[in-house]
Amino acid sequence: MLDYQQKLSIIESFPELKKKEVSLGRINFQYADSVADKKNVIYHLHPNGNGYGYAKDIDGYEPDAKGMVNIRDFSEEELRGIIKKAIHALSAEGAYEAATAGGVDHEIWINRSGQSLEVIYENDLWNVYAGELLDGTFRTYLEAREYLIEEGFRPEKTKKGRS
């Protein structure tokens, strides 16, 4: 387990983060370029070594209601890992990847009859097209995916990224 000074040294090694002192000797580290409402990557780092790291929608973590996980018992590798992942998740690229299917914003889906539908991420929505006709609009990729599976479609092997 890292002590407070070790954690502080590791966190301060990330030039993207800005230190902000808060009450009771605690410190927040914020990512100023965050495209999300959240800016805290490290929240309430306390001199006793306790604190929280941003982990909302980051694989491998079970965040609380605020999207944070306790970093008290993190190793150096774990602390560096969550900071890198949090910065990425809060960046424009990370937000895009979260909104799309891991950065994939265009897929072709086919059914057993050989019919195809296109799923395209446009204007923060997932649109399903049959040729040039709009077949459906969904708020999330998961909703579009569930619809297509229910209709008997499967994703084609070839996926297209952002154009």
Phi, psi and chi 1 to 4 in degrees:
 res  aa     phi    psi   chi1   chi2   chi3   chi4
   1 MET       -  133.8 -178.7  171.3   92.1      -
   2 LEU   -81.5  146.2  -58.4  169.1      -      -
   3 ASP   -87.3  177.2   65.6   24.1      -      -
   4 TYR   -56.6  -47.6  173.3   74.7      -      -
   5 GLN   -63.8  -39.0  -71.9  -58.3  -36.4      -
   6 GLN   -65.6  -44.0  -68.9  168.6  -43.8      -
   7 LYS   -62.6  -45.3  -73.0  177.8 -176.0  169.0
   8 LEU   -58.4  -44.5 -165.2   56.6      -      -
   9 SER   -62.2  -43.9  176.9      -      -      -
  10 ILE   -64.0  -48.6  -67.9  165.7      -      -
  11 ILE   -63.2  -42.7  -61.7  163.6      -      -
  12 GLU   -68.3  -13.5  -72.0  176.6  -25.1      -
  13 SER   -75.9   -5.9   73.7      -      -      -
  14 PHE   -97.3  102.9  -72.4   85.0      -      -
  15 PRO   -65.1  -17.3   21.1  -29.1      -      -
  16 GLU   -70.8  -18.7  -52.8   95.0  -44.5      -
  17 LEU   -95.9  139.7  -58.9 -179.9      -      -
  18 LYS  -109.6  131.1  -57.2  -66.8 -179.7 -133.8
  19 LYS   -79.8  135.0 -175.0  176.6 -178.1  177.0
  20 LYS  -137.9  114.3 -177.3  177.3 -179.9 -175.7
  21 GLU   -76.3  136.8  -66.0 -174.9   17.3      -
  22 VAL  -122.7 -166.3  -69.2      -      -      -
  23 SER   -68.8  159.8   62.7      -      -      -
  24 LEU    57.9   31.4  -56.5  173.2      -      -
  25 GLY    76.9    6.9      -      -      -      -
  26 ARG   -84.7  157.3  -63.1  174.0  -64.0 -174.0
  27 ILE  -132.3  138.7  -58.7  171.4      -      -
  28 ASN  -106.2  149.8  -69.4  -15.6      -      -
  29 PHE  -122.4  120.7  -73.9   86.7      -      -
  30 GLN  -112.1  147.8  -61.2  179.8  -26.8      -
  31 TYR  -100.0  101.1  178.5   52.2      -      -
  32 ALA   -62.8  -29.2      -      -      -      -
  33 ASP   -86.4   12.6  -66.6  -27.8      -      -
  34 SER   -59.1  135.0  174.7      -      -      -
  35 VAL   -92.5   -4.2  -65.0      -      -      -
  36 ALA   -97.9  166.7      -      -      -      -
  37 ASP   -62.3  -33.7  -69.8  -22.4      -      -
  38 LYS   -75.0  137.0  -65.0  -84.0 -173.2 -177.3
  39 LYS  -122.7  -20.9  -62.7 -144.5 -177.8  -69.0
  40 ASN   -73.3  120.3  -73.6  -31.3      -      -
  41 VAL   -92.8  -41.6  169.9      -      -      -
  42 ILE  -119.6  128.9  -60.6  -63.8      -      -
  43 TYR  -120.5  126.9  178.6   71.7      -      -
  44 HIS    54.4   48.5  -75.8  179.6      -      -
  45 LEU   -65.7  121.3 -180.0   64.5      -      -
  46 HIS  -107.6  149.1 -168.6  -84.6      -      -
  47 PRO   -55.3  -18.7  -28.5   36.5      -      -
  48 ASN   -82.2    0.1   68.7    9.5      -      -
  49 GLY    97.2   -9.2      -      -      -      -
  50 ASN   -78.5  156.6 -159.7   21.9      -      -
  51 GLY   170.9 -179.9      -      -      -      -
  52 TYR  -134.0  145.8  -59.9   88.7      -      -
  53 GLY  -117.7  145.3      -      -      -      -
  54 TYR   -69.5  129.2 -178.4   81.9      -      -
  55 ALA  -144.1   15.2      -      -      -      -
  56 LYS   -62.9  128.6 -176.8  177.7 -179.7 -168.8
  57 ASP    61.0   23.9  -61.6  -35.9      -      -
  58 ILE  -106.4  122.6  -61.3  175.3      -      -
  59 ASP   -57.1  141.1  -71.4  -21.3      -      -
  60 GLY    95.0   -1.2      -      -      -      -
  61 TYR  -127.8  151.2  -60.1   96.5      -      -
  62 GLU  -117.5   87.5  -68.0 -174.4   31.9      -
  63 PRO   -72.7  159.4   26.0  -31.8      -      -
  64 ASP   -79.0 -172.4   62.2   17.1      -      -
  65 ALA   -60.6  -24.7      -      -      -      -
  66 LYS   -88.5   -1.0  -67.9 -178.8 -179.9 -179.8
  67 GLY    83.3   20.6      -      -      -      -
  68 MET  -115.8  155.3  -58.8  -69.4 -160.1      -
  69 VAL  -126.3  149.6  -66.4      -      -      -
  70 ASN   -73.5  132.4 -167.1  -65.1      -      -
  71 ILE  -107.8   11.0   60.7  168.0      -      -
  72 ARG   -51.3  -45.7  174.9 -172.3  -81.3  -76.8
  73 ASP  -101.1   16.5  -63.2  -34.4      -      -
  74 PHE   -71.4  143.6  -86.0   30.1      -      -
  75 SER   -82.3  173.6   66.8      -      -      -
  76 GLU   -59.6  -43.9  178.0  176.0   -6.9      -
  77 GLU   -62.2  -43.8 -177.2  178.9  -31.6      -
  78 GLU   -65.5  -41.3  -69.6  168.9  -38.0      -
  79 LEU   -65.7  -46.9 -176.5   56.9      -      -
  80 ARG   -61.2  -39.3  -74.3 -172.1 -174.1  -77.3
  81 GLY   -63.0  -47.3      -      -      -      -
  82 ILE   -68.4  -34.7 -163.1  167.9      -      -
  83 ILE   -65.2  -46.8  -67.8  169.7      -      -
  84 LYS   -60.5  -44.3  -73.5  176.5 -173.8  174.2
  85 LYS   -66.8  -38.7  -69.8  174.3 -175.4  175.8
  86 ALA   -66.4  -44.1      -      -      -      -
  87 ILE   -60.2  -44.2  -70.6  169.7      -      -
  88 HIS   -63.0  -44.9 -179.8   73.2      -      -
  89 ALA   -61.8  -33.6      -      -      -      -
  90 LEU   -88.6   -7.2  -65.0  169.9      -      -
  91 SER   -79.5  166.2   71.7      -      -      -
  92 ALA   -59.5  -42.8      -      -      -      -
  93 GLU   -64.7  -43.7 -179.1 -177.5   -6.9      -
  94 GLY   -65.8  -39.7      -      -      -      -
  95 ALA   -64.6  -39.0      -      -      -      -
  96 TYR   -62.9  -45.1  173.9   78.0      -      -
  97 GLU   -62.7  -38.0  -72.4  175.9    5.0      -
  98 ALA   -69.3  -38.7      -      -      -      -
  99 ALA   -71.3  -33.6      -      -      -      -
 100 THR   -95.9 -169.2   62.2      -      -      -
 101 ALA   -93.0   72.7      -      -      -      -
 102 GLY    67.6   30.8      -      -      -      -
 103 GLY    97.9   -7.5      -      -      -      -
 104 VAL   -88.9  121.8  174.1      -      -      -
 105 ASP  -118.4    9.6   60.6    3.5      -      -
 106 HIS  -153.9  121.5 -179.7 -160.8      -      -
 107 GLU  -134.6  152.6  -71.0 -178.2  -33.7      -
 108 ILE  -107.4  131.5  -54.0  -69.1      -      -
 109 TRP  -118.0  140.2  -72.6   61.7      -      -
 110 ILE  -127.8  154.7   55.9  173.1      -      -
 111 ASN  -111.1 -178.6   66.3   10.6      -      -
 112 ARG   -66.4  -23.2  -70.9 -174.0  177.6  166.5
 113 SER   -83.4   -3.4  -57.9      -      -      -
 114 GLY    88.8    2.2      -      -      -      -
 115 GLN   -71.9  148.6  -63.6  170.3  -47.4      -
 116 SER  -128.3  149.7   66.9      -      -      -
 117 LEU  -128.2  147.5  -64.8  175.2      -      -
 118 GLU  -106.6  137.4  -77.5 -174.5  -87.4      -
 119 VAL  -112.4  122.2 -177.6      -      -      -
 120 ILE  -131.0  132.9  -58.6  172.9      -      -
 121 TYR   -85.6  114.4 -177.6   69.2      -      -
 122 GLU  -139.8  132.4  -57.3  172.8  -60.4      -
 123 ASN    50.3   45.3  -58.9  -41.8      -      -
 124 ASP    65.9   18.2  -63.7  -32.4      -      -
 125 LEU  -131.9  159.1  -65.2  170.0      -      -
 126 TRP  -103.7  116.1  -73.8   93.3      -      -
 127 ASN  -105.9  138.7  -67.4  -40.8      -      -
 128 VAL  -110.2  125.2  175.8      -      -      -
 129 TYR  -117.2  139.3  -68.7   95.4      -      -
 130 ALA  -107.9   97.5      -      -      -      -
 131 GLY    67.1 -122.9      -      -      -      -
 132 GLU   -97.6   -1.5  -67.5 -168.8   20.1      -
 133 LEU   -89.1  133.2  -61.2  174.8      -      -
 134 LEU   -76.2  121.1 -179.8   63.3      -      -
 135 ASP   -95.1  -30.1 -173.3   56.9      -      -
 136 GLY  -173.9  156.3      -      -      -      -
 137 THR  -129.0  134.9  -62.4      -      -      -
 138 PHE  -133.2  148.6  -56.5   89.3      -      -
 139 ARG   -72.7  -32.1  -71.2  179.8  -64.9  129.0
 140 THR  -130.5  158.8   66.9      -      -      -
 141 TYR   -60.7  -40.4  174.9   77.3      -      -
 142 LEU   -58.7  -42.3 -176.1   58.8      -      -
 143 GLU   -63.5  -44.0  -70.2  172.6   -6.4      -
 144 ALA   -62.8  -44.2      -      -      -      -
 145 ARG   -61.0  -46.0 -179.1  179.3  174.2   82.2
 146 GLU   -60.2  -42.4  -72.5  173.1   -1.5      -
 147 TYR   -59.5  -49.2  165.8   75.9      -      -
 148 LEU   -63.2  -40.2  -71.4  162.2      -      -
 149 ILE   -64.6  -43.1  -69.8  170.4      -      -
 150 GLU   -60.7  -32.2  -73.9  173.0    8.6      -
 151 GLU   -84.8    1.6  -65.6  -62.6  -44.2      -
 152 GLY    87.9   20.0      -      -      -      -
 153 PHE  -101.3  151.8  -73.9   81.1      -      -
 154 ARG  -131.0  148.1  -62.4  -75.1  178.5 -109.3
 155 PRO   -67.7  139.6   18.2  -24.1      -      -
 156 GLU   -71.8  155.0 -167.2  176.6   60.8      -
 157 LYS   -61.2  -36.7  -60.9  -79.5 -177.0 -145.8
 158 THR   -80.4  126.2  -49.0      -      -      -
 159 LYS  -117.9  148.0  -66.7 -176.6  178.1 -175.4
 160 LYS  -115.9  136.2  -61.9  179.3 -177.7  175.9
 161 GLY   -89.8 -172.7      -      -      -      -
 162 ARG   -56.4  132.8 -166.7  176.1 -161.1  174.5
 163 SER   -98.8      -  -36.4      -      -      -
